[in-house]
Amino acid sequence: MVDFEELTTFMQDKGFVYGPEPSIYGGLAGFYTYGPLGKLLKNNIENAIRKVFTKYDFWEVECPTVMPRIVWEASGHLEGFTDPLIKCSNQKCNSLFRVDKFIKEIYPKESVKKSDYLKFLKENKAKCTSCGSPLNLELKDHNLMMKTQVGVDTEVYNRPETATTTYLPFKDYLKFFRDKLPFGVFQIGKAYRNEISPRQFLVRMREFTQAEGQLFILKGEKDGFSPYNDVKDKKLPFLLAKTQQDGKDKITNITIDDAIEKKYLKNKAYAWTLSVAYELFLEMGITESKIRLRQHTEDEIAFYADDAWDLEINLSSLGWEEFCGIHDRTDYDLKRHEQYSKVKLQVQGDKEKETPHILEIAFGTDRSLLGVVDSSYEDDKKRGNKVLHFKPSIAPIQVGVFSLVNKLNDQTMKVFDLVKNNFICVFDKSGSIGRRYARADEQGVPYCVTFDFDSLEDSAVTIRDRDSTKQVRVKISELNNVLSKLVNGEVEFGKME
């Protein structure tokens, strides 16, 4: 286990994330600034997301972050996008808690239905974690929408998630895709939620970046979805609803095809979206052993969803946390917007006009970044410093260039100039070579290149691998080609000649 406070302090100290912001005015909970390393890492994570979505023929769009009231009436957010809150009975304290998160934090091994929240808290004599006073056992619904105004009197809201805005241009998508379904689009952008008490750093924020892919498909096409054949033999780690209800955490590792055969998954197109979601997090550098797909139980699945699973990651600091929701939303969304807009959002099916179904993959890139750092973080006692084992293609700085001694700086700068046009890299000449390696480890730099006195004779440099600390000698003329293969995962460092 890694101490969560230790991890977040490290991320702030090393220039990944600052806040809550604005810190010079005391900070506002749920708002953070990405520092130089954090922004580079976030960019790389989002580019990895783009790489996977585009590989599977999703097309990127960008939609407004502000929408009029009627949109959120149609989507159900104004009425139902609420958190259950409970308050401390001590009027001097007045702390507020989101009940489901409170129960998860204080009683992590318990699974409690929403209808049983108050009964559970009463039976366990739950107390305020701020002052120790009893809780006021009365639930209050808090709407998470952030309201504002456009022009003189137009009531609008900041979007609480990106997906709704992605659905709205459906008729324009049809023109682009020439009325042919299925088709996929995805979006990466800002969303806003008026959380009552944001906690756990990037886990729960008021302003955050969300990524989501939407597959528009006719109901009758779900089981004849041909891309399914490309992934059906892939094994995935399933945590079944029945297993959870039995109070167990046992993972069922089976192929997607077996999951369909056993009716754990309801259709082939949806099963395919689970595979895409799984690949998204592998591409970010999360290891397979830290990922599971958890099936929603009967009491938590949304009323409109035909199937719903969460992708969860076993964080070193917090344990299992939800990172991505994969939902078969049926035709619910488009029909709601048809109803409120009075515009038909249909396509021609085999026999008649139909409203398409939507299969959704939705997650936050901020939380994903935290997951990547958490999964990469090591306090290496042998080295005497922290190490971030980022996947090389995700690392904010991919190459460090050093001179063995300062008198070689001029020659080393020529190597740096050669490398910097191809990679995000840094030239570090401060301190001993050991100290520079340690700094690079803490920034997650996968490869360090050192120019030494032998380089003057053999026109070669030493590449040092962050994870193994092993070194190989490479000709300067071949350096960019070798680094490219290493960063892109085309060759393993330990198998280099």
C-alpha positions in Angstrom: 0.0 0.0 0.0 1.0 3.6 -0.7 -0.1 6.4 1.7 -2.5 8.5 -0.3 -1.4 11.8 1.3 2.3 10.9 0.6 1.3 10.3 -3.1 -0.6 13.6 -3.5 2.2 15.5 -1.7 4.7 14.0 -4.1 2.6 14.9 -7.1 2.4 18.5 -5.9 6.1 18.8 -5.1 7.2 17.4 -8.4 5.1 19.7 -10.6 2.2 17.4 -11.6 -0.8 19.0 -9.9 -1.2 22.1 -7.7 -4.1 23.1 -5.5 -6.8 23.4 -4.5 -6.7 26.6 -6.4 -6.3 29.5 -6.2 -3.9 28.6 -3.4 -2.8 32.2 -2.6 -6.4 32.9 -1.7 -6.9 29.8 0.4 -8.0 27.5 -2.4 -11.5 26.4 -3.5 -12.1 22.7 -3.1 -12.4 20.7 -6.3 -10.3 22.9 -8.5 -6.7 22.1 -9.5 -4.0 23.4 -11.8 -1.8 21.0 -13.8 1.8 21.9 -13.5 4.4 21.3 -16.3 4.8 17.6 -15.7 1.1 17.0 -15.0 0.0 18.8 -18.2 2.4 16.8 -20.3 1.2 13.6 -18.7 -2.5 14.5 -19.2 -1.8 15.4 -22.8 -0.2 12.0 -23.4 -3.0 10.1 -21.6 -5.6 11.9 -23.7 -3.6 11.2 -26.9 -3.6 7.5 -25.8 -7.4 7.7 -25.5 -7.6 9.2 -29.0 -5.3 6.5 -30.3 -7.6 3.7 -29.1 -10.9 5.3 -30.0 -9.7 6.1 -33.6 -8.3 2.6 -33.9 -11.9 1.4 -33.4 -13.4 3.9 -35.8 -14.8 6.5 -33.3 -14.6 10.0 -34.6 -13.7 12.9 -32.3 -16.1 15.8 -31.8 -16.2 18.9 -29.6 -19.4 20.2 -28.2 -20.4 23.3 -26.1 -19.9 23.1 -22.3 -23.0 25.3 -21.7 -26.5 24.3 -22.7 -30.1 25.7 -22.1 -32.3 24.5 -19.3 -34.5 22.4 -21.7 -31.6 20.1 -22.6 -31.1 19.2 -18.9 -34.8 18.8 -18.4 -34.9 16.3 -21.3 -31.8 14.4 -20.0 -33.2 14.1 -16.5 -30.4 15.9 -14.9 -32.4 18.8 -13.4 -34.7 16.4 -11.7 -32.5 13.4 -10.9 -28.9 14.4 -10.9 -28.5 14.5 -7.1 -26.3 13.3 -4.3 -27.8 12.0 -1.0 -26.4 14.1 1.8 -26.3 13.8 5.5 -25.4 16.5 8.0 -23.6 16.6 11.4 -25.9 17.3 14.3 -23.4 19.7 15.9 -24.4 23.2 14.6 -20.9 24.5 15.3 -19.5 21.8 13.0 -22.3 21.6 10.3 -20.2 19.2 8.2 -22.0 17.7 5.2 -21.3 14.2 3.8 -22.3 12.4 0.6 -23.8 9.3 2.2 -22.7 6.6 -0.3 -19.1 7.8 -0.2 -19.2 8.2 3.6 -20.2 4.6 4.0 -17.6 3.4 1.6 -14.8 5.3 3.3 -15.8 4.4 6.9 -17.1 0.9 6.2 -15.2 -0.2 3.1 -16.2 -3.9 3.3 -19.9 -3.2 3.5 -22.3 -3.1 0.5 -25.4 -1.0 1.4 -28.5 -0.3 -0.8 -29.6 3.3 -1.1 -32.9 2.4 0.6 -31.0 1.1 3.6 -28.6 4.0 4.1 -30.3 5.5 7.2 -31.0 2.1 8.8 -27.3 1.2 8.3 -26.0 4.5 9.8 -28.4 4.2 12.7 -27.5 0.6 13.5 -23.7 1.5 13.4 -24.2 4.7 15.4 -22.2 6.5 12.7 -20.5 9.8 13.8 -19.2 12.9 12.1 -15.6 12.3 11.0 -14.9 16.0 11.5 -16.0 16.5 15.2 -17.2 13.1 16.4 -20.8 14.2 17.0 -23.7 12.0 16.0 -25.1 12.5 12.5 -28.5 14.0 11.8 -30.2 10.9 10.4 -32.2 12.8 7.7 -31.3 12.5 4.0 -31.3 15.5 1.7 -31.0 15.5 -2.1 -28.4 18.0 -3.4 -28.5 18.8 -7.1 -25.1 18.9 -8.7 -25.9 21.2 -11.7 -24.0 24.5 -11.9 -26.5 27.2 -13.1 -25.6 30.4 -14.9 -27.1 32.9 -17.3 -26.6 33.8 -21.0 -27.5 37.3 -22.2 -30.2 39.1 -20.3 -32.5 36.2 -19.1 -31.6 32.9 -20.7 -31.2 30.2 -18.0 -28.4 27.8 -18.8 -26.2 25.2 -17.1 -22.6 24.1 -17.3 -22.7 20.5 -18.4 -22.3 17.9 -15.6 -21.0 15.3 -18.1 -20.0 15.4 -21.7 -22.3 12.7 -23.1 -25.5 14.6 -23.3 -23.9 17.2 -25.5 -22.5 14.5 -27.7 -26.0 13.1 -28.5 -27.6 16.3 -29.6 -26.0 16.7 -33.1 -27.3 13.2 -34.1 -29.0 14.5 -37.3 -25.7 16.1 -38.4 -23.8 12.9 -37.7 -26.3 11.1 -40.0 -25.3 13.4 -42.8 -21.6 12.8 -42.2 -22.0 9.0 -42.0 -24.4 9.0 -45.0 -27.3 7.6 -43.0 -25.3 4.4 -42.3 -25.3 2.8 -38.8 -23.6 1.8 -36.7 -21.1 4.7 -36.2 -19.1 5.9 -33.2 -18.1 9.4 -32.0 -16.1 10.4 -28.9 -15.4 13.6 -27.0 -12.8 14.8 -24.5 -13.7 18.0 -22.7 -14.6 19.8 -19.5 -17.6 19.1 -17.3 -18.7 20.7 -14.0 -20.4 19.3 -10.9 -21.4 21.2 -7.7 -20.0 18.6 -5.4 -20.9 19.5 -1.8 -17.5 18.4 -0.4 -15.0 17.2 -3.0 -12.5 14.8 -1.5 -9.5 12.6 -2.4 -7.7 15.0 -4.6 -8.4 14.2 -8.3 -10.9 11.4 -7.5 -13.7 13.9 -7.0 -13.6 17.4 -8.5 -15.9 20.2 -9.3 -14.2 21.0 -12.7 -12.9 18.0 -14.5 -12.1 16.6 -17.9 -14.3 13.7 -19.2 -13.7 11.4 -22.1 -16.5 9.3 -23.6 -17.2 7.3 -26.7 -20.7 6.7 -28.0 -21.7 3.9 -30.5 -25.0 4.6 -32.3 -26.5 1.4 -33.4 -29.9 -0.1 -34.2 -31.3 -2.6 -31.7 -31.4 -5.4 -34.3 -27.7 -4.9 -35.2 -26.3 -5.5 -31.7 -26.0 -9.3 -32.1 -24.8 -9.2 -35.7 -22.0 -6.7 -34.9 -19.1 -7.9 -37.0 -16.2 -6.2 -35.1 -17.1 -8.5 -32.2 -15.3 -11.3 -34.0 -12.0 -9.5 -33.6 -12.2 -9.4 -29.8 -14.3 -12.5 -28.9 -11.3 -14.6 -27.8 -9.9 -12.0 -25.5 -10.0 -12.9 -21.8 -11.3 -10.3 -19.4 -11.5 -10.2 -15.6 -15.3 -10.2 -14.7 -16.6 -9.5 -11.2 -20.2 -10.8 -11.5 -23.2 -9.3 -9.8 -24.0 -12.7 -8.3 -20.5 -13.0 -6.9 -20.9 -9.6 -5.2 -24.2 -10.5 -3.8 -22.6 -13.6 -2.2 -20.2 -11.2 -0.5 -17.1 -12.3 -2.6 -14.6 -10.5 -4.7 -13.6 -13.5 -6.8 -12.7 -12.6 -10.4 -14.0 -14.8 -13.3 -11.4 -14.8 -16.1 -13.1 -15.9 -19.2 -13.2 -15.0 -22.9 -15.7 -12.5 -24.1 -17.3 -15.2 -26.2 -17.8 -17.4 -23.1 -19.3 -14.4 -21.3 -21.8 -14.1 -24.1 -22.5 -17.8 -24.1 -23.1 -17.8 -20.4 -25.3 -14.7 -20.8 -23.2 -12.6 -18.5 -23.3 -10.0 -21.3 -26.5 -9.3 -23.2 -25.3 -8.6 -26.7 -22.1 -8.7 -28.9 -21.9 -5.0 -29.6 -22.0 -4.2 -25.9 -19.4 -6.9 -25.2 -17.2 -5.2 -27.8 -17.4 -1.9 -26.0 -16.2 -3.6 -22.8 -13.1 -4.8 -24.7 -12.5 -1.2 -26.1 -12.7 0.2 -22.5 -10.3 -2.4 -21.2 -7.8 -1.6 -24.0 -8.1 2.2 -23.2 -6.6 1.7 -19.8 -4.0 -0.8 -20.9 -2.8 1.9 -23.4 -2.4 4.3 -20.5 -0.1 1.9 -18.9 -2.3 0.3 -16.2 -1.3 -3.3 -15.8 -3.8 -6.1 -16.4 -3.5 -7.4 -12.8 -4.9 -4.1 -11.4 -8.1 -4.0 -13.6 -11.4 -5.7 -13.2 -14.8 -5.3 -14.8 -17.6 -5.1 -12.2 -21.2 -5.9 -13.2 -23.8 -3.5 -11.7 -26.1 -5.2 -9.3 -29.9 -5.1 -9.6 -30.2 -2.3 -7.0 -27.7 0.0 -8.7 -28.3 -0.4 -12.5 -30.0 2.6 -14.1 -33.6 2.1 -15.1 -32.9 2.9 -18.7 -29.8 0.6 -19.0 -30.0 -2.8 -20.6 -26.5 -3.7 -19.4 -24.0 -1.8 -17.2 -20.5 -2.6 -15.9 -17.8 -0.5 -14.3 -14.1 -0.8 -15.0 -12.3 -0.6 -11.7 -8.6 -0.2 -10.8 -6.9 -1.5 -7.7 -5.0 1.6 -6.6 -2.0 1.2 -4.3 -3.3 4.0 -2.2 -7.1 3.6 -2.1 -7.9 0.1 -3.1 -10.5 -0.7 -5.8 -12.0 2.5 -7.3 -14.4 3.0 -10.2 -12.7 4.6 -13.3 -15.0 4.0 -16.2 -18.7 3.2 -16.8 -19.8 1.2 -19.8 -23.5 1.3 -20.4 -26.0 0.1 -22.9 -28.3 3.1 -22.7 -30.9 1.6 -25.2 -32.9 4.3 -27.1 -33.6 6.3 -23.9 -31.5 9.4 -24.7 -32.6 10.0 -28.2 -36.2 9.4 -27.4 -36.1 11.9 -24.5 -34.6 14.6 -26.8 -37.2 13.8 -29.5 -39.9 14.4 -26.9 -38.5 17.7 -25.7 -37.2 19.1 -29.0 -40.1 17.9 -31.1 -37.5 16.8 -33.7 -37.5 13.2 -34.9 -34.1 11.5 -34.2 -34.6 8.3 -36.2 -33.2 6.4 -39.1 -34.7 3.9 -41.6 -34.5 0.3 -40.2 -35.3 -2.8 -42.2 -39.0 -2.3 -42.1 -39.7 1.1 -40.5 -38.2 4.2 -38.9 -36.3 3.4 -35.7 -34.6 5.4 -32.9 -31.0 4.1 -32.5 -29.6 2.7 -29.3 -26.5 4.2 -27.7 -23.6 2.2 -26.2 -21.4 4.4 -24.0 -17.9 4.3 -22.6 -17.4 7.2 -20.1 -14.6 8.1 -17.7 -12.6 11.0 -16.4 -9.1 11.8 -17.6 -8.1 13.5 -14.3 -9.0 10.4 -12.3 -7.2 8.3 -15.0 -4.1 10.4 -14.5 -4.2 9.8 -10.8 -4.6 6.1 -11.5 -1.5 6.1 -13.8 0.6 7.9 -11.2 -0.6 5.7 -8.4 0.1 2.5 -10.4 3.5 3.7 -11.5 4.7 5.0 -8.1 7.4 3.2 -6.1 9.5 4.3 -3.1 12.6 2.4 -4.0 14.6 1.8 -0.8 17.5 0.3 -2.7 18.0 3.4 -4.9 17.1 5.8 -2.0 14.5 7.7 -4.1 11.0 7.6 -5.6 10.5 6.1 -9.1 7.6 6.6 -11.5 7.4 3.6 -13.8 5.4 5.2 -16.5 4.8 3.4 -19.8 7.4 5.2 -22.0 4.9 6.5 -24.5 2.9 8.1 -21.7 5.8 9.6 -19.7 5.7 13.4 -19.6 9.5 13.5 -20.3 10.7 10.6 -22.5 14.4 11.2 -22.6 17.0 12.9 -20.3 20.3 14.0 -21.8 23.3 14.4 -19.5 27.0 15.1 -19.7 29.2 13.1 -17.4 31.0 16.2 -16.4 30.4 19.9 -17.2 33.4 20.3 -19.4 31.5 18.0 -21.9 28.4 20.2 -22.0 29.0 21.7 -25.4 29.4 18.3 -27.1 26.4 17.0 -25.1 24.2 19.9 -26.2 24.7 18.6 -29.8 23.2 15.3 -28.8 20.4 17.1 -27.0 19.6 19.1 -30.1 19.5 15.9 -32.1 17.1 14.2 -29.7 14.7 17.1 -28.8 13.2 17.3 -32.2 11.8 13.8 -31.9 11.0 13.5 -28.2 10.0 15.4 -25.1 13.4 15.7 -23.4 15.3 17.6 -20.8 19.0 18.6 -20.6 20.2 18.4 -16.9 23.7 19.5 -15.9 23.2 20.1 -12.2 24.7 17.8 -9.6 26.3 14.4 -9.8 25.3 11.9 -12.4 23.7 9.8 -9.7 21.6 12.8 -8.5 20.5 13.5 -12.0 19.4 9.9 -12.5 17.4 10.1 -9.3 15.7 13.3 -10.4 14.8 11.6 -13.7 13.4 8.6 -11.9 11.1 10.9 -9.8 9.9 12.5 -13.0 9.3 9.1 -14.6 11.8 9.6 -17.4 12.2 6.1 -19.0 15.5 6.7 -20.7 18.6 8.8 -19.9 21.4 9.4 -22.4 24.9 10.2 -21.1 27.7 11.7 -23.1 31.1 10.8 -21.5 34.8 10.9 -22.4 34.6 7.7 -24.4 32.0 9.4 -26.5 34.7 11.7 -27.9 36.5 8.6 -29.3 33.7 6.2 -30.3 30.9 8.6 -31.2 28.5 6.7 -28.9 26.5 7.4 -25.8 25.1 5.3 -22.9 21.4 4.8 -22.6 20.2 4.0 -19.1 16.9 2.3 -18.5 14.8 3.7 -15.6 13.2 0.5 -14.5 16.2 -1.9 -14.5 18.9 0.7 -14.2 20.8 -1.3 -16.9 22.8 0.5 -19.5 23.7 0.0 -23.2 26.0 1.7 -25.6 24.5 3.2 -28.8 26.1 5.0 -31.7 24.9 8.7 -31.8 24.0 8.2 -35.5 21.6 5.5 -34.4 20.3 7.2 -31.2 17.0 8.5 -32.5 16.0 5.3 -34.2 16.8 3.2 -31.0 15.0 5.6 -28.7 12.0 5.6 -31.0 11.7 1.8 -30.9 12.1 1.9 -27.1 9.5 4.6 -26.5 7.0 3.0 -28.8 7.4 -0.4 -27.3 8.8 -2.0 -30.5 11.8 -3.4 -28.6 12.4 -4.3 -25.0 15.5 -2.7 -23.3 16.6 -6.1 -21.9 16.6 -7.7 -25.4 18.8 -5.0 -27.0 22.2 -6.2 -28.2 
